[in-house]
Amino acid sequence: MAKSSGSGAHQQMSLDLLPSALLATVMTKLDIASIRSLACTCKAFHSCASHMLCFIPSFHLLDIAPPAEYIRPLLPPNPYLRSLKVDCTRLDDSSLDCLLQPTLQELCLHNCADFSGRLLSQVGQYCKDLRFLYLSSLAEKRGRSIDVSDLEVLFGGCTQLETLILMFDVSMFLRHNFARVWSIAPATLVSLEMGYISSVMVTELLSPPVVPYQSIEHIRPSILPGIQKLCLSVDYITDTMISTITNNINCLTHLDLRDSPIMEPRLAFDLTNAGIQQINQHGRLKHLSLVRSQEIFPAYFKRVNDLGILLMADRCSDMESICLGGFCQVTDTGFRTILHSCSKIFKLRIYHGPHLTDLVFHDIAATSLTLTHVSLRWCNLLTNHGIARLVSNGNLSVLDLRDCRNIGDEALRTISNLSELKALLIDGSDISDMGLSHLSKGAMRSLVSLSIRGCKRLTDNCISFLFDESPNCELRELDLSNIPNLSDAGILLLAKRRIPLLELRMRQCPLISDTSIMMLASMKVDEEGWYGSSLRLLDLYNCGGITQLSFQWLKKPYFPRLRWLGVSSSVSRDVLDALSRNRPFLHIVFHGEELGMTGQWDNSDDLYMHDYDEVDELEQWLEGENEGDDEDIQEAENNADPML
């Protein structure tokens, strides 16, 4: 023992003797969480970590939302800082002085609801070398419009800006002078994304200004001439908007348009065959997405049929990714035309295709397609036979068949042969426990994300069928939501398998109770691991048997890496407040929202690409050794009414 102790002292002394510059060089290659993990190992690393915040090139902190008093010490003046990504849920304008550093080239500020439009002008004044800017939810809690002059200052200061992502309601800008300001946008801008903007504002924005007494022959300069990627969420996708985009943006390679009508569109506010055939007139488009969402009103693209798709496909031979949603008049003829005309396509997404049948994939083996990502949501005429034809393309890594009601066990038998499959979503299908056993013999070995939400025939036995023959699977994300016959016995089987899941969703499972939470909290992924150590996201919304008792198991030290928690709104507010004090960086959602950091656009192909830290001392670093909140939770539980 003495020898071991002496050896440890020698190692400690050796690290102390290393040059601080060498240690700092090594630590600059790490992210913030990893730096703190390393700092906990010895005094030498701890001392270095405290000083290197003044010269790290990147500061990314999106997993938690620190308040101003925590973020300020982490962001001292740093002449080497190039990239900053922060969740600003608990920040406001008073934090701008430490966030906006003049050397930044990439700035991503999420959840800026408490900021005002002044954020835009301040970025323009202090971050003049910026190349990439992402802002979400700007001024949403302010409830007032954003002055367009703030946007003007942004464009005037950030003259090298290449990517601008405004993930909020851009209509908060007053329309007066809005289009004029975009005429001074940096010529370097190649990518533009907006969370919401009206189709009329899009048309005004992209239309070149008319100068009085200008001759007809005079060529007016284009607005945003260098744009290659354009992603917009609008009220209506119209022929006029498509024509404006096509005629004024010549370099476009990526077009993503999404609308959510509040009523059935009139002809003047809709997309027709005449409009869709104008897409890709310049022949440079590689990615196309046109989606009509039914989130607000059950509207579809009723004025586009097979003829419109045929005319569009003539210009799409070089297309690599196509997403069509809500084209209810398009049949197998139109969809097959896409597959046979676009030989380079590798991502295909079709949503709400009520006339799409197995015939679309009847002769897919005769094509040269190499599909890697396929999504066929709400295509209810698709059957097992069509899936068998589709998966003859053995390169699939993402397969999304959510709400295809006629998909059953036989489809899983063929899907199991996909050796490179990473994500499989078969929500609401007609599969059984026995059908899932096919996956365990093949594709389960490569799967990272699996969703079987709403598959009513499944029982507790589905867990055994999934994992019995694949104990060393790579699965990290599992969605078991809305399975009426899933009970605590099934979660016990899952806990016994010690699968190191990062995300587990069990919302709206009436038979899930406190027992499941206890088992997950007590589970060890490995012998040296923490209890419940791997879960980062746990969704328990509207689970029938969850009571106040579960919250004793949701507090520290259980689930030490948990970042997202979904619970029912019937939970006592006192209990939720006590849990929030115990775990201040935990995102607690209780209104039924889907958990996780989801963006505006469809990221189904990135479901399994989350970057999670293996060791998580960052939370302790930020909040210190805060104890004593267990009594708050216990007191809140004693005062709360029992849940039903």
N, C-alpha and C positions, 0 to 999 in steps of 0.2 A: 504493500500500500504506500509506503514511504517513497519507494522508487517511482511509483505511478505519479504521486503528487509532485515529486521533483521534476519528472518529465514534463508535466503540465506547466509548471512554473517556467521551465526552460523555453517551452513553446511560446508562452505569453511574453517572455522577455525578448524572444527573437522577433516577434511581430512588432514590439515597441521600437525595435532598432531599425525597422524598415523605413526608408525615406517616406515622408508624408506625401510627397509628390507622386511617388510610385503607387501608393495606396489610392490616392485621389484619381489617378489615371484609370485604374481598374474600376473604381466605383462609378465613374462617369458613364460607363457602358451599361449601367443598370437603371431600372425604373425606380420611382420613389419608394414603393413598397419593398423592393428587394434591397435597396440601400439601408432601409431601417432594419430589415431582417439581419443584414450583415453587421450593422452597428450594435446589435444585441449580443454579438459573440465575444467581443473583447474590447478593452479600453482604447486600443489603437484605432480600431474601426469606428468606435463611437466618437472619438475626438475628430476623426477625419470627416465623418458624416455631418457633424455640426458646422463645419467650415465650408464644405463643398457646395452648399446651397447657393453660394455666391458665384459659382461658375459651371453648374450643370447645364447642358445644352437643351434638355427637354424636361418638362414638368407636366406629367399626366396624372390627373386625379379625378376620374369619372365614376369610380366604384362607390364613392361616398360623397356626401354633400357637406363639407365643413363650413362652419360659420366664420365670420370675419376675424374673430379673435384667434382662430386656429390657423387660418390661411396666411395671415400677415407674417408671422415668424418664418413661414416656409418659403416666402417669396421676397427675400431682400433684393435690393438692386443687383442685377446680374447682367454684365455686359456680354455674356456668352449665351444667354437664353435665346433659343430659336423657335421652340415649339411649346405652347401652353394649352392644355386641355383641362377644363375644370367644370364640375357640376355646381352651378351658381344658385341652387334652390334657396340657400340661406344667405345670399349676398345681395347687395343693392349698389346704388351709385356711389356710396361712400367707400367702396372697395376698389374703385377704378384706378386709384393711384398706384396700388401694388400690382394689379393685374396687367395693366397696359405698360409694357416695357418697350423701349424704342428699338431693341434689336430683334424683336419678334418677326418671324416670317410665316408662322402658322399659329392661328388663334381659334380655338374652339370653346365657346362658352355655351353650355347647355342650361336650359331652364332659367332663363333670365326674366322671369315674370315680374320681379320686384325692381328691375331696372327701368329707367325711362329711355326715351328716344335719344337722349344725350349720349348714350353709349356709342352710337354710330359716329357722332362728331368727334368724340374723344378718341376713338380708334383712329380716325383720320388725322388727328392732330399729333398723336404720340407714337403711332406704329406705321411709319412711312415706308418701311421695307417689307410690309406684309404682302405675302403671295396667296395665302389661303385664309379665308374667314368663314366661320360657321357660327351662327347665332340662332338660338331657338327660344320660343315663347316670349319674345321681347315685349315688355310693357303690358303683358296680359292682365296683370292685377291692377294696372293703373286705370284701365277703363277709358282711355282717351286716345285721340289720334296722335300720330307721330309726325312732327314737323318735317316736311320734305327737305328743309335746309340742312338738317342733320345728315341726310343721305348725300347731299351736295358736298358737304365738308368731307365726308368719307371718301368720295370719289376724287375730290381735289387733293387729298393728302396721300392716299394709297394708290399711287400711279403705277405700281408694278403688280397690282392685284390680278391673279389668274383664276381663282376659284372663289365664288361668292355663293353661300348657302344661307338663305333667310327662311328658316323654318318657323314662320309665324304668319299671321294674317296681314299680308302686305297691303290690303285695302284700308288698313288703319292710316296709311299715308293719305293725306288729302289729295284728291285727283288733280287739283289745280297745280300746274307746273310739275306734276309727277313725271310725265313723259319727257318734258324738256330736260330734267336733271339727268336722265339716262343718256342723253346725247353727249355728256361729258364723262361718261363712264370710261375707265381705263381701256385703252386699245389692246392691252395685254390679256383682257378677260376672255377665257376660253370655256368656262363652265359656270352655269347659272342655275340655281335651284330655289324654288319658292314654295313655302308651305301652303299658301292660298293667295290667289289673285283672280279677279274677275276677268272673263274673256274680253270684255270691252277694254279694260286696262292693258291687257296683253297686246291687243291690236293697236292701241294708241302708243304704247311703249315702243313697238317694233317698227311703226310706220315712220318713214323719214319726214322731217318737218317740211311743210310747204312754205316757201318764201314768196312774198307778194311780187307780182310782175315777173316771176321766173318763167323763162321760155319752156315750152313743152319738151324741146330737145335736150334741155339741160339735165344731166344725170345727178339726182339727189344722193348725197352720201348715206350709206346704210347705218342704222343704229346697231351697235354690238356686232361689227363685221367679223370678228374673230371667233365668235361663239361656236364651239364644237359639241357641247353637251348642254341640253336644255330640259329641265325637269320642272313641271308646273302642275299644281293642283288648282283647278278652276271650277267655276259654277257650271259652265256648259262648254263642251268641246264642239266647236262649230266649223262650218266650211270656211267662213271668213277668217277665223283665227288660223286654220291650217294654211290657207292661201297666204296670209301675211307672213307666217313663219317661213314658208317655202320660198317666197319671193324675196325676202330680205335677209335670210341667213343662208349663205351659200356653202359654208364649210361644215354644216351640221353632220355629225356622225352618230349622235345619241339623242333620241327624242323620246321623252317619257311624259305623257299627258294623262291626267286622271280627273274625272269630274264626279260630282255627287248632286244631281239635280234635286230640287225640292218639289218639282212637279213635272208632268209630262212636257218635254220641250216642244215648242212650236217649230215649224220648218226653218224659220230664220235663225233659230238658236239651237240647231242640231247638226249632226254630221250625216252626210248623205254619200251616195256613190260618187257624186261629182267632187266632193271634198276629199274623200279618201284616196282617189286616184291622183291627187296632186302631190301626195307624199313622195319624197325622195326623187324629185325631178332632177336634182343635180347628181344623183347616183353615188353619194358618199356615205349614206346612212348604213351603220352596222347594227345598231340597236334601236328597236321600235317597240313602244309600249303605249297602247290605247285602252284605257280601262274606264268603264262607267260603273261606279259603285252604287249598290242598292242599300247603302247604310241609312239613308234618309228617306228615300222614296224608291219604289220598285220600277225604275226607269231603265230602258235598254236602248241600244242603237237600232231602232226599228226601220230606219231609212237606209241601212247598208245591207246588201245581200251578196250572194255569190258573185254577181257581176262586178260589184265594187272591189271585192277581194281579188278577182281575176285581173282587173285593170291595175291594181296596186302591185300585185306579184310580178308583173312584167318588169318592174324597176327594182326588184328586191333580190336579184340573184346573188348579190354579195352580202346579204344580211346574215348576221351571226346569232342574233337573239330577237325573238318576236314574242310579244305578250298582247293578247286580245281578250278583253273582258266585257261581257254584256252584249255581244253580237248575236242576238236571238234569232235573226233571220238567215244567218249563214249556216249552210248545211255541209255534209261531208265533201261535196264538190269543192267548196271554197277552201276548206281546211286542207284537203289533199293537194290542192294547187300550191299551197305554201310549202308543203313538204317536198313536192317534186320540183318546184322552181327555185327554192333556196337551198342549194346543195351544201352551203357552208354553215348552215344553222346548227348550233349545238345547245341552245337554250330555247325551249318552247313552252309557253304558258298560255292556257286557254281557260277562262273563267266564265261560268254561266253560258255554256254551249248546249242548249236544250236539244239541238238537232245533230249533235256530234255522236256518231255510233262507231262500232267496231270497224266499219269499212274504211275509216280514215287510215288505219294502220294495216289494212289487209295485205298490201304489197310493199310494206316499208323495208323489207329485207332486200328488195330489188333496187333500192336507192343507195347512194353513197354516203348517207347521213351518218354522223357520229354524235348522237345526242348524249349529253352528259347531265342535263337538267331538264326535267319534264314536270309540269304542273297541269293537272286537268281537274280543276275544282268545279263542283256542281254540274258535272256532265253525267246525268243520271241514266242515259241510254248506253253508257259504256259498260261492258260485261267482262267476265273472266277471259273470254276468247280474245277480245281486243287487247287486254293487258299482256296476254301470252305473245301476241304479235309484236307489241311494243318492246317488251324486254328481250326480244331476240337481238336488239341492239344492246350488247353486253357492256357498254361503257358507262351506263347510268350511275351517277353518284348521288343525285337528288331526285326522288320520286314523290310527288305530292298528289294524292288521290282523294283528298278530303271531300266528304259529302257526295261521293259516287256510290249511291245506295245499292247498286247491283254487283259490287265487287265482293267476292267471297273467298273461301278457303283455297279454291283452285288457283286463284290469282296469286296467293301467297306462295303456292308451290313453285310457280314459275319465277316469282320475284326472288325466291331464296337462292337462285342460281347467279344472282348479280354479285360478283365477288368484290366490286369496287363501290358498292352502295354505302353512302355515309348517312343519309337522312331519308327516312320513310315516314310519310304522314298518310294514314288511312282512316281518319276520323269518320264516324258515322257509317262505316261499311258493314257488310253482312258477314263478318268473319266470326269464327268460334275459337275456343281454347285450342282445339285440335289443329286448326289452321295455323295458329302461331307456332306450333311445334315444327312446321316446315322451316320457319325462319331460323330456328335454333340450329338447324343442320347445315345452314349455309350463310346467308347474308348477315345473320346476327353477329358473326365474327368481325365484321367490318363496320357495322352500324355504330354511329355516334349519337344520333338523335332518332327517337321513335315516338310517334304520337298515335295512340289508339283511342282517342277521346270519343265518347258517345257510341262505342260499339256495344250495343245492348246485350248481345249474346254472351259476352265474356263474363267469367267468374273468377274467383280466387285462383283457380287452377291455371289461369293464363300465365301467372308468374312462374310456376314450375315449368310449364312447357317452353317458356322463353329462355330460361337460364340453366335448366338442368344439363343440357348438352353443350353449353357455351359458358363455362364458369369464368373464363378469362376474357370476356368480351370487352369491347372498347366503349360501350354505351355510357354516355354522360348526361343525356337529357331524356326524360321519360314523362309522357303525359298520359295519366290514367283517369282524367276527369270524366265526369258524367257517365260512369259505369255503375248502374244500379246495384249489381250483385257483388261489387268489390267491397270486401270487409276488412277488419283488422287482421284476419287470418292471412289474407293476401299480402298485407304489408309486413307481417311477421316473416313470411317466406322471402320477401325482398330483403329484409334486414339480415336474415341468415346468410344470404348469398354474398353479403359484403361488397355489393357493387358500388364503386366510388362515384355515385351520381353527383352532378353539380346542380341540376335542376330537376325538381319533382313536382308535378302538378296533379292534384287530386280534388279539384274543385267539384262541387255538386255531386259528391258521392255520399248518399244518405246513410250508409252503414259504417263510415269511417268515424272513429271516436277518439277519445283521449289516449286510448291504449296504443294506437298507431303512432301518436306523437312521442309517447314514452319510449317505444321501441326504436324509432328513428333517432331520438336523442341519445339513447344508450348504445347505438351501433358503433362499432369500431371498424374502419376500413382495413386497418392492419394492426398488429399487436402494439406498435409504438404510437399509433395515431390517437388524436383527440376523439372524444365521443361526438358522434354526428358530424365528423370533421369536414366532410367533402361538400355538403349541401350549401350552395350559394343562394338558391331560390326555392321557396316552399309555398305552394298555393293551396290553402285550405278553405277557400271561400265556399260558404254554404254547405259545408260538410255536416251531416245531420247530428253526429254525436259529440261534437267539440264543445267543451264547457270551459269554465274558468280554470279548471285544473290544468289544462294544457299549457297555460301561460307560465306555470312554474317551470315547465320543461323547455320553454322558449327563451328563458332568460340565460344569462351567463352562468356557468361556463359552457353550457350546451350550445350546439350549433355555432361554434366560434367564427365560422366564415360566412354566416348567413347575412345576405345583403337585401333580399326582397322577401316579404312575407305578405300573403293574402289571407284575410280573415273576413268573417261575416260582419255586416253592419250592426247586428244585434249585440255584439260584444260591448260590454260596459265601457264607456268612454274613460272612466277612471282607470280601468285595467290597461287600456291602450296607452294612456298618458304615462302610467307607471312603467310600462315596457319601453316606451320611447325614452324615458329618463335613464333606464338601465342600459339601453342600446341606442344611443343617440344617432348613430349612423345607419340604422336599419330603416329601409323604405317599407312602411306599413301601409297597405292598401286595403280598404274595407268597403268600397262601393262597387266591387265586381269587375274593376278594370283588369285587363290582362297585364301580367307582371313582366318586368324586364325592360331594357332600354330599346324599345322599338322605334323605328324611324318612320318617316312619311311613306317611303317607297318600299316595294316588295323585296324583302331580303331573305326569302325562303331558301336561297342557295347558300346563305351564310349562317344557317341555323346552328351549325356545329363548329363554327370558327371563333367562338368566344375565347378571349385570352384571360385566363384566371391565374392568380398568383398561387403558388404552392404553399408558401408560408405567409401568414398575415399578421405582422406585428404593427402595421401602419395605424390601425385603430387605436391601439394602446399608446402609440407615439403621440397621436393627436390629442387624445382626451386624458392622458395620464392614468394613474392608478386610481380611478374613481370606483369606489365600492360603496356599499351601504344602501343600494337601491332595492335589494331583495325585500327589505321590510316595506318599502313603498308598494310593491306589487302585492305582498301578502295583505297589507291593510286595505288596498283597493279591492281585492277579492272579497274580503270580509264584509265590505260595505256595499258591494254590488249585488244586484238582484240575480238569482240563479237564472241561467239561460235554459231555454226549452230545448 
